[in-house]
């Protein structure tokens, strides 16, 4: 399965409530990408107006007080947990207290993105059109190095200046090859909502390098869960608003579905190699996340999935449709996610359509490699050298 091929969610009993929740989630993502949810401006995206209309109608049918305007709907998404709306959803579809928007920044939560891409036709909010183009071009020119370089760029440099956009295609002996021209499509001018207006500065996260968002309380917020979970956000590089022609940010779908899991995949790959495995990231132009050959000869097709909703993740569970052969297919979730949600595996299993892939934690995968290596690891230090926000 190339990165662009859709993983169709397994059918569940469709209802107006499910469609309404998807619609509101899509509206919040669209607003964040265009007008900004913290300072709405017209014209509103079509999806936002439709979500408001649908929510008002649902409330009126239930004789409940509806949101009076789009700003009110945004307020609901930031302050009212989903289980406090009028939705009637399948069991375990959401955790109690979950929000669609972060209350301090009005930015979409991880769960909001997941509901927005749940519909089969939601390619506009996924990474598939962009990564599909990249994979196709590199295949046509038989240039896997360009695909690897392109993917690494998205993971390691989610923020670029305009000068970078112009110079990167010819840098490093033109390693990006046929993909250099795509940069102007996937890196867009950084939204003003990320700007420190007083200092005219954008600040990158010191951990994942995406832009930090100012909060209503004067702090800084990172959209990455692993960065949020630390004691405090760690500011990194600062960009002046007019640096080298202006600051550009990787578009939301690629930050969410390529860069974020890519950070975890690269860290996990380094740990697995240290434990004795042979690892290839994004084989066959992104057929799957990584091909892991264990010391005992077993080959795994591995995808890293840090999803908030095990139900939505389970609905998408499917083995790769193409790519290098393997013995087992596994989807890896952070061990921390399983500790936070003790029923995560159970819910995933309830909603999955097929027995493959297996769901395991990153810690369990590392332990599997260690056991396969056996005595070979004797005397070898396999403790993680990753920063504190890394594995497990």
C-alpha positions as CSV (number, residue, x, y, z in Angstrom):
1,X,0.0,0.0,0.0
2,X,1.6,3.3,-1.1
3,X,1.2,6.2,1.3
4,X,-1.5,7.6,-1.0
5,X,-3.8,4.6,-1.1
6,X,-6.9,5.0,1.0
7,X,-7.4,2.7,4.0
8,X,-11.2,2.6,4.0
9,X,-12.8,2.6,7.4
10,X,-14.8,-0.5,8.0
11,X,-18.6,0.2,7.9
12,X,-20.4,0.9,11.1
13,X,-24.0,1.8,11.5
14,X,-24.1,5.2,9.9
15,X,-26.3,7.8,11.6
16,X,-27.0,11.5,11.4
17,X,-25.1,11.9,14.6
18,X,-21.9,10.4,13.2
19,X,-22.2,12.4,10.1
20,X,-22.8,15.6,12.2
21,X,-19.7,15.0,14.3
22,X,-17.6,14.4,11.2
23,X,-19.0,17.6,9.8
24,X,-18.2,19.7,12.8
25,X,-14.7,18.2,13.1
26,X,-14.1,19.0,9.4
27,X,-15.4,22.5,9.9
28,X,-13.0,23.1,12.8
29,X,-10.0,21.9,10.7
30,X,-11.0,24.0,7.8
31,X,-11.4,27.1,9.9
32,X,-8.0,26.6,11.5
33,X,-6.4,26.3,8.0
34,X,-8.2,29.4,6.6
35,X,-9.6,32.2,8.7
36,X,-8.3,30.9,12.1
37,X,-10.7,29.7,14.8
38,X,-9.5,32.3,17.3
39,X,-10.4,35.3,15.1
40,X,-13.1,34.3,12.6
41,X,-13.4,36.3,9.4
42,X,-15.7,36.1,6.5
43,X,-16.2,34.4,4.1
44,X,-16.5,31.3,6.2
45,X,-15.5,28.0,4.5
46,X,-18.6,26.2,3.1
47,X,-18.0,23.2,5.5
48,X,-18.2,25.6,8.5
49,X,-21.5,27.1,7.5
50,X,-23.0,23.7,6.7
51,X,-21.8,22.3,10.1
52,X,-23.5,25.3,11.9
53,X,-26.7,24.7,10.0
54,X,-26.7,21.0,10.7
55,X,-26.0,21.5,14.4
56,X,-28.7,24.1,14.8
57,X,-31.2,21.8,13.1
58,X,-30.3,18.8,15.3
59,X,-30.7,21.0,18.4
60,X,-34.0,22.3,17.4
61,X,-35.3,18.8,16.7
62,X,-34.3,17.8,20.2
63,X,-35.7,21.1,21.6
64,X,-32.2,22.0,22.9
65,X,-30.6,25.4,22.8
66,X,-28.5,25.6,19.6
67,X,-25.3,27.6,19.0
68,X,-26.4,31.1,17.8
69,X,-23.5,31.7,15.4
70,X,-20.3,30.1,14.1
71,X,-18.2,31.8,16.9
72,X,-20.6,30.1,19.3
73,X,-20.1,26.7,17.6
74,X,-16.3,27.2,17.9
75,X,-16.8,27.9,21.6
76,X,-18.7,24.7,21.9
77,X,-15.9,22.8,20.2
78,X,-13.3,24.3,22.6
79,X,-15.3,24.2,25.9
80,X,-18.0,21.6,25.6
81,X,-16.9,17.9,25.7
82,X,-18.2,15.8,22.8
83,X,-20.2,13.6,25.2
84,X,-22.0,16.8,26.3
85,X,-23.3,17.5,22.8
86,X,-26.5,16.1,21.3
87,X,-24.6,13.2,19.6
88,X,-25.6,9.6,20.1
89,X,-22.5,7.6,19.1
90,X,-21.3,4.0,19.1
91,X,-19.9,2.6,22.3
92,X,-16.3,3.6,23.0
93,X,-16.3,6.0,19.9
94,X,-14.9,8.8,22.2
95,X,-13.5,9.1,25.6
96,X,-15.5,11.2,28.1
97,X,-14.3,14.7,28.3
98,X,-12.8,14.8,24.8
99,X,-12.8,18.2,23.0
100,X,-12.6,19.1,19.3
101,X,-10.5,22.2,19.9
102,X,-7.8,23.1,22.4
103,X,-9.4,25.5,24.8
104,X,-6.3,27.7,25.2
105,X,-5.6,28.2,21.4
106,X,-8.8,27.2,19.6
107,X,-6.7,24.8,17.5
108,X,-7.9,21.3,16.4
109,X,-7.1,18.5,18.8
110,X,-5.7,15.1,17.5
111,X,-9.2,13.7,17.9
112,X,-10.7,16.5,15.8
113,X,-8.3,15.5,12.9
114,X,-9.2,11.9,13.3
115,X,-12.9,12.5,13.0
116,X,-12.4,14.8,10.1
117,X,-10.6,12.1,8.1
118,X,-13.0,9.3,9.1
119,X,-15.2,9.7,6.1
120,X,-14.0,7.7,3.0
121,X,-14.2,10.8,0.8
122,X,-12.1,13.0,3.1
123,X,-9.0,13.0,0.9
124,X,-8.8,16.8,1.1
125,X,-7.8,16.6,4.7
126,X,-5.4,13.7,4.3
127,X,-1.9,13.3,3.2
128,X,-2.8,11.0,0.3
129,X,-2.9,13.5,-2.7
130,X,0.5,15.0,-1.9
131,X,2.4,11.8,-1.0
132,X,0.7,10.0,-3.9
133,X,2.1,12.6,-6.3
134,X,5.6,12.3,-4.7
135,X,5.6,8.5,-4.9
136,X,4.4,8.4,-8.5
137,X,7.0,10.9,-9.7
138,X,9.8,9.1,-7.9
139,X,8.6,5.7,-9.3
140,X,8.5,7.0,-12.8
141,X,12.0,8.2,-12.6
142,X,13.2,5.3,-10.5
143,X,14.5,7.6,-7.9
144,X,13.9,6.2,-4.4
145,X,16.5,8.5,-2.9
146,X,14.4,11.5,-3.8
147,X,11.3,10.0,-2.0
148,X,13.4,9.3,1.1
149,X,14.9,12.8,1.1
150,X,11.4,14.4,0.6
151,X,9.9,12.5,3.5
152,X,12.9,13.3,5.8
153,X,12.5,16.9,4.9
154,X,8.8,17.0,6.0
155,X,9.7,15.3,9.3
156,X,12.7,17.4,10.2
157,X,11.9,20.8,8.8
158,X,8.2,21.6,9.1
159,X,9.1,25.3,9.0
160,X,11.0,26.9,6.1
161,X,11.7,30.4,4.9
162,X,10.8,31.5,1.4
163,X,14.5,31.4,0.7
164,X,14.6,27.8,1.7
165,X,11.8,27.0,-0.7
166,X,13.7,28.5,-3.6
167,X,17.1,27.0,-2.7
168,X,16.4,23.5,-1.4
169,X,15.5,21.9,-4.7
170,X,19.0,22.5,-6.0
171,X,20.8,21.9,-2.6
172,X,22.5,18.6,-1.8
173,X,23.2,17.9,-5.4
174,X,19.5,18.1,-6.3
175,X,18.6,15.1,-4.1
176,X,14.9,16.1,-4.1
177,X,15.0,15.6,-7.8
178,X,11.5,15.7,-9.4
179,X,9.9,16.7,-6.0
180,X,11.5,20.2,-5.5
181,X,8.6,22.0,-7.2
182,X,6.1,20.4,-4.8
183,X,7.5,22.4,-1.9
184,X,5.5,25.5,-2.9
185,X,2.3,23.5,-2.7
186,X,2.9,22.0,0.7
187,X,4.6,24.8,2.6
188,X,2.3,27.8,2.9
189,X,2.8,31.2,4.6
190,X,2.7,30.7,8.4
191,X,-0.7,31.7,9.8
192,X,-0.8,35.0,11.8
193,X,-2.3,33.1,14.7
194,X,1.2,31.6,15.4
195,X,2.8,35.0,15.4
196,X,4.0,36.9,18.5
197,X,2.6,40.2,17.2
198,X,4.5,42.4,19.7
199,X,7.9,40.9,18.8
200,X,7.0,39.9,15.2
201,X,8.4,36.5,15.9
202,X,7.4,32.9,15.1
203,X,8.8,30.3,17.5
204,X,9.4,26.7,16.7
205,X,9.1,23.9,19.1
206,X,12.5,22.8,20.5
207,X,11.4,19.2,20.3
208,X,9.5,18.6,17.1
209,X,10.4,21.9,15.3
210,X,6.8,22.8,14.2
211,X,5.6,26.3,15.2
212,X,4.3,26.9,18.7
213,X,1.0,28.6,19.1
214,X,0.5,31.4,21.7
215,X,-2.1,30.7,24.3
216,X,-4.8,32.9,25.8
217,X,-2.8,32.9,29.0
218,X,0.5,34.1,27.5
219,X,2.1,30.6,27.2
220,X,3.1,28.5,24.2
221,X,1.3,25.4,22.9
222,X,2.6,22.6,20.7
223,X,0.2,20.6,18.6
224,X,2.2,17.4,19.2
225,X,0.9,15.3,22.1
226,X,4.4,14.1,23.0
227,X,5.5,17.7,23.4
228,X,2.4,18.8,25.3
229,X,2.9,16.0,27.8
230,X,6.2,17.3,29.1
231,X,6.3,19.6,32.1
232,X,6.5,22.6,29.8
233,X,6.8,23.4,26.1
234,X,10.4,23.9,25.1
235,X,10.8,26.9,22.7
236,X,13.3,26.4,19.9
237,X,14.4,28.5,16.9
238,X,12.9,31.9,16.4
239,X,12.0,33.2,13.0
240,X,11.3,36.9,12.3
241,X,8.2,37.4,10.4
242,X,10.1,38.8,7.4
243,X,13.1,36.4,7.6
244,X,14.4,35.5,4.1
245,X,11.2,36.4,2.4
246,X,8.8,35.2,5.0
247,X,8.1,32.1,7.2
248,X,6.3,29.1,5.7
249,X,4.7,26.2,7.6
250,X,4.1,22.6,6.3
251,X,0.3,22.2,5.6
252,X,-1.8,20.6,8.3
253,X,-2.5,17.2,6.7
254,X,1.2,16.6,6.2
255,X,2.1,17.8,9.7
256,X,-0.5,15.5,11.1
257,X,-0.2,12.3,9.1
258,X,3.4,12.4,7.8
259,X,5.7,14.5,10.0
260,X,4.2,13.5,13.4
261,X,4.3,9.7,12.9
262,X,7.6,10.1,11.1
263,X,9.3,11.6,14.1
264,X,8.3,8.5,16.1
265,X,9.2,6.1,13.3
266,X,12.7,7.5,13.0
267,X,13.3,7.3,16.8
268,X,11.9,3.8,16.9
269,X,14.1,2.7,13.9
270,X,17.2,3.9,15.7
271,X,16.3,1.9,18.8
272,X,15.5,-1.2,16.8
273,X,18.8,-1.1,14.9
274,X,20.6,-0.7,18.3
275,X,18.9,-3.9,19.4
276,X,20.0,-5.8,16.4
277,X,17.3,-5.4,13.7
278,X,17.8,-4.4,10.1
279,X,15.4,-1.5,9.4
280,X,14.3,0.2,6.2
281,X,12.1,3.3,6.6
282,X,9.2,3.8,4.1
283,X,10.1,1.0,1.7
284,X,9.0,0.9,-1.9
285,X,8.0,4.6,-2.0
286,X,6.0,4.6,1.3
287,X,4.3,1.2,0.9
288,X,4.3,1.1,4.7
289,X,6.2,2.8,7.5
290,X,9.2,0.5,8.1
291,X,10.4,-2.9,7.1
292,X,12.0,-4.6,10.1
293,X,14.1,-7.7,9.7
294,X,14.6,-9.4,13.1
295,X,17.9,-11.2,14.0
296,X,16.0,-14.6,13.7
297,X,15.1,-13.8,10.1
298,X,11.4,-12.8,10.7
299,X,10.3,-9.7,8.7
300,X,7.8,-7.2,10.0
301,X,5.8,-4.6,8.2
302,X,5.4,-1.8,10.8
303,X,3.3,1.3,10.9
304,X,3.5,3.8,13.8
305,X,0.0,5.0,14.8
306,X,-0.4,7.5,17.7
307,X,-4.2,7.9,17.5
308,X,-6.3,9.3,20.2
309,X,-9.3,7.1,19.3
310,X,-8.8,3.4,19.2
311,X,-12.2,3.0,17.6
312,X,-11.4,5.2,14.7
313,X,-8.0,3.6,14.3
314,X,-9.5,0.1,14.5
315,X,-12.0,1.0,11.7
316,X,-9.0,1.6,9.4
317,X,-7.0,-1.5,10.3
318,X,-5.8,-3.2,7.1
319,X,-2.6,-4.8,6.0
320,X,-0.5,-3.2,3.2
321,X,-1.8,-3.9,-0.3
322,X,1.7,-3.8,-1.8
323,X,5.3,-3.4,-1.0
324,X,8.1,-5.7,0.1
325,X,7.0,-9.1,1.5
326,X,6.8,-9.6,5.2
327,X,5.9,-12.3,7.8
328,X,3.9,-10.2,10.2
329,X,2.1,-6.9,9.9
330,X,2.0,-4.8,13.1
331,X,0.7,-1.4,14.0
332,X,2.7,0.2,16.8
333,X,1.3,2.7,19.3
334,X,3.2,4.4,22.1
335,X,3.2,2.5,25.3
336,X,2.2,5.8,27.0
337,X,-1.0,5.8,25.0
338,X,-1.9,2.3,26.3
339,X,-1.2,3.3,29.9
340,X,-3.4,6.3,29.5
341,X,-6.2,4.3,28.0
342,X,-6.3,0.8,29.5
343,X,-9.1,-0.3,27.2
344,X,-7.3,0.9,24.1
345,X,-6.5,-2.6,22.7
346,X,-10.0,-3.9,23.5
347,X,-11.7,-1.0,21.7
348,X,-9.3,-1.4,18.7
349,X,-10.2,-5.1,18.4
350,X,-13.9,-4.3,18.7
351,X,-13.9,-2.1,15.6
352,X,-11.3,-3.7,13.4
353,X,-12.5,-5.4,10.2
354,X,-9.7,-8.1,10.0
355,X,-7.2,-9.9,12.2
356,X,-4.2,-8.1,10.5
357,X,-2.4,-5.9,11.5
358,X,-1.6,-6.8,15.1
359,X,-1.6,-3.9,17.6
360,X,1.4,-3.7,19.9
361,X,3.3,-1.0,21.8
362,X,6.7,0.4,20.8
363,X,8.1,-1.1,24.0
364,X,6.7,-4.5,23.0
365,X,8.3,-4.3,19.6
366,X,11.7,-3.4,21.1
367,X,11.4,-6.4,23.5
368,X,10.5,-8.6,20.5
369,X,13.7,-7.6,18.7
370,X,15.8,-8.1,21.9
371,X,14.4,-11.7,22.3
372,X,15.1,-12.5,18.7
373,X,18.7,-11.3,19.1
374,X,19.2,-13.5,22.1
375,X,22.8,-13.9,23.3
376,X,24.1,-11.5,20.5
377,X,23.1,-8.5,22.6
378,X,25.2,-9.7,25.6
379,X,27.4,-6.8,26.7
380,X,25.7,-4.4,24.3
381,X,24.0,-1.3,25.8
382,X,20.5,-1.1,24.3
383,X,19.1,1.6,26.5
384,X,17.5,4.4,24.7
385,X,19.6,7.5,23.9
386,X,16.5,9.4,22.8
387,X,15.4,12.6,24.6
388,X,12.9,12.2,27.4
389,X,9.9,12.8,25.1
390,X,10.9,9.9,22.8
391,X,10.0,6.3,23.2
392,X,7.7,4.7,25.7
